[in-house]
Amino acid sequence: MVSVRRAVANDSTALAAVAAATFPLACPPESDPADIADFIAANLTEERFAEYLADSSRVIMIAEGERARSELAGYTMLVEGEPSDADVSSALRLRPTIELSKVYLREQYHGAGVARALVDATIAAATDTAAKGVWLGVNDRNARAVRFYEKSGFERVGRKTFRLGATLESDFVMERPL
């Protein structure tokens, strides 16, 4: 059993913990551990999550498993607004748009239906905005995630790059209507 709810200000500590545990799972296996650690330190700290939670253009949803609330199963983040990346902007067909910026789930919850519940609740939250479509970027070698997104109604509409340290990763840009 999983429950999904919108994150609140006092969730920043738990969000940072789940982010540090799950971001490496989405990285290609040859990624430099130092680059992963640097990304986490710059973008996925308790302080950063406090900023994200205070930002009215962001919505963070969290999934809580049967365990205690101190360990979240996973989270998503929506970011309203036009993408700043030119490749993404030119690939998208639906405007206004909202980005599904993060979809991360602890490994022990993979394959248990938690991701489906979390993404469904996140898509429902996105429909409460003015957006006509939702987009995301996913590493083009993350076949499991790509299949999941395709089953969730997303289709590949383009490509973009993502810098992780000195490495330039290749991502698919995927979009779905709301």
C-alpha positions as CSV (number, residue, x, y, z in Angstrom):
1,M,0.0,0.0,0.0
2,V,1.3,3.4,-0.9
3,S,-0.1,6.9,-0.3
4,V,0.8,10.0,-2.3
5,R,0.5,13.5,-1.1
6,R,1.8,17.0,-1.9
7,A,5.0,17.7,0.0
8,V,5.0,20.5,2.6
9,A,7.8,22.6,4.1
10,N,8.8,20.2,6.8
11,D,9.4,17.4,4.2
12,S,12.7,19.0,3.0
13,T,15.0,16.7,5.2
14,A,13.2,13.5,4.1
15,L,13.2,14.7,0.4
16,A,17.0,15.3,0.5
17,A,17.6,11.8,2.0
18,V,15.5,10.1,-0.7
19,A,17.1,12.3,-3.4
20,A,20.6,11.3,-2.3
21,A,19.6,7.6,-2.4
22,T,17.8,7.7,-5.7
23,F,19.6,10.1,-8.0
24,P,22.5,7.7,-8.5
25,L,20.0,5.0,-9.7
26,A,19.1,7.1,-12.7
27,C,22.7,7.8,-13.7
28,P,24.5,5.6,-16.3
29,P,26.6,3.0,-14.6
30,E,29.9,4.5,-15.8
31,S,29.1,7.9,-14.2
32,D,31.8,9.3,-12.0
33,P,30.7,8.9,-8.4
34,A,32.3,12.3,-7.7
35,D,30.2,14.0,-10.3
36,I,27.1,12.3,-8.8
37,A,28.0,13.5,-5.4
38,D,28.7,17.1,-6.7
39,F,25.3,17.2,-8.4
40,I,23.5,16.0,-5.2
41,A,25.4,18.6,-3.1
42,A,24.5,21.4,-5.5
43,N,20.9,20.5,-6.3
44,L,19.4,17.9,-3.9
45,T,20.2,19.1,-0.4
46,E,17.8,19.9,2.5
47,E,18.3,23.6,1.8
48,R,17.6,23.3,-1.9
49,F,14.4,21.3,-1.2
50,A,13.3,24.0,1.2
51,E,13.8,26.5,-1.7
52,Y,11.9,24.2,-4.1
53,L,9.0,23.8,-1.6
54,A,8.8,27.6,-1.2
55,D,8.7,28.2,-4.9
56,S,5.1,28.7,-6.2
57,S,6.1,27.5,-9.7
58,R,7.0,24.0,-8.3
59,V,4.9,21.1,-7.0
60,I,6.6,18.2,-5.2
61,M,4.6,15.0,-4.7
62,I,5.8,12.3,-2.3
63,A,5.0,8.6,-2.1
64,E,5.0,7.0,1.3
65,G,5.2,3.3,1.6
66,E,4.0,1.0,4.4
67,R,7.1,1.9,6.4
68,A,7.4,4.9,8.7
69,R,7.1,8.3,7.1
70,S,10.7,9.0,8.0
71,E,11.7,7.1,4.9
72,L,9.9,8.3,1.8
73,A,9.4,5.8,-1.1
74,G,10.0,8.4,-3.7
75,Y,9.1,11.8,-5.1
76,T,8.3,13.8,-8.2
77,M,8.7,17.5,-9.0
78,L,6.8,19.6,-11.4
79,V,8.1,22.9,-12.6
80,E,5.8,25.4,-14.4
81,G,7.0,27.6,-17.2
82,E,8.7,27.6,-20.5
83,P,11.9,25.5,-20.8
84,S,15.2,27.5,-21.0
85,D,16.8,24.7,-23.1
86,A,16.5,25.6,-26.8
87,D,16.4,21.9,-27.8
88,V,13.6,21.2,-25.4
89,S,11.7,24.3,-26.4
90,S,11.8,23.5,-30.1
91,A,10.8,19.8,-29.5
92,L,7.7,20.5,-27.5
93,R,4.3,20.7,-29.3
94,L,2.0,21.6,-26.4
95,R,1.8,25.0,-24.8
96,P,1.7,26.1,-22.1
97,T,3.8,23.4,-20.7
98,I,5.0,22.0,-17.3
99,E,8.1,19.9,-16.7
100,L,8.1,16.7,-14.8
101,S,11.6,17.5,-13.5
102,K,12.2,14.6,-11.2
103,V,10.8,11.1,-10.8
104,Y,12.8,9.2,-8.2
105,L,11.9,6.0,-6.3
106,R,13.9,4.0,-3.8
107,E,15.1,0.8,-5.4
108,Q,13.2,-1.5,-3.0
109,Y,9.9,0.0,-4.4
110,H,10.7,-0.6,-8.1
111,G,8.2,-2.9,-9.7
112,A,5.7,-2.6,-6.9
113,G,3.2,-0.1,-8.4
114,V,4.5,2.8,-6.4
115,A,5.9,4.7,-9.4
116,R,2.5,4.3,-11.2
117,A,0.6,5.8,-8.2
118,L,3.2,8.6,-7.8
119,V,3.2,9.6,-11.5
120,D,-0.6,9.4,-11.8
121,A,-1.0,11.7,-8.8
122,T,1.6,14.0,-10.2
123,I,-0.1,14.1,-13.6
124,A,-3.4,14.9,-11.7
125,A,-1.6,17.8,-10.0
126,A,-0.3,19.1,-13.3
127,T,-3.9,19.2,-14.7
128,D,-4.6,21.8,-11.9
129,T,-2.3,24.2,-13.7
130,A,-2.8,26.0,-17.0
131,A,-0.5,23.6,-18.8
132,K,-1.7,21.7,-21.9
133,G,1.2,19.3,-21.8
134,V,3.8,17.9,-19.5
135,W,7.4,17.0,-20.6
136,L,10.4,15.3,-19.1
137,G,14.0,14.4,-20.0
138,V,15.2,10.9,-19.5
139,N,18.7,9.4,-20.2
140,D,18.4,7.6,-23.5
141,R,20.1,4.5,-22.0
142,N,17.6,4.2,-19.2
143,A,15.4,1.7,-21.0
144,R,13.4,0.8,-18.0
145,A,12.4,4.4,-17.3
146,V,11.7,5.1,-21.0
147,R,9.3,2.1,-21.1
148,F,7.6,3.3,-18.0
149,Y,7.1,6.8,-19.4
150,E,5.8,5.4,-22.7
151,K,3.2,3.3,-20.7
152,S,2.3,6.5,-18.9
153,G,1.3,8.2,-22.1
154,F,4.6,10.0,-22.9
155,E,6.1,9.9,-26.4
156,R,9.6,10.9,-27.6
157,V,9.5,14.2,-29.3
158,G,13.2,15.2,-29.3
159,R,16.6,15.1,-27.6
160,K,18.6,17.2,-25.2
161,T,21.8,17.1,-23.3
162,F,22.4,16.9,-19.5
163,R,25.7,17.8,-18.0
164,L,26.9,15.6,-15.1
165,G,30.3,16.9,-14.2
166,A,32.5,16.7,-17.2
167,T,30.2,14.3,-19.0
168,L,27.5,15.4,-21.4
169,E,24.7,12.9,-21.2
170,S,22.1,12.4,-24.0
171,D,18.4,12.5,-23.0
172,F,15.2,11.8,-24.8
173,V,12.7,14.6,-24.4
174,M,9.2,13.0,-23.9
175,E,5.9,14.8,-23.8
176,R,2.2,13.9,-23.1
177,P,-1.0,15.9,-23.2
178,L,-2.8,16.8,-20.0
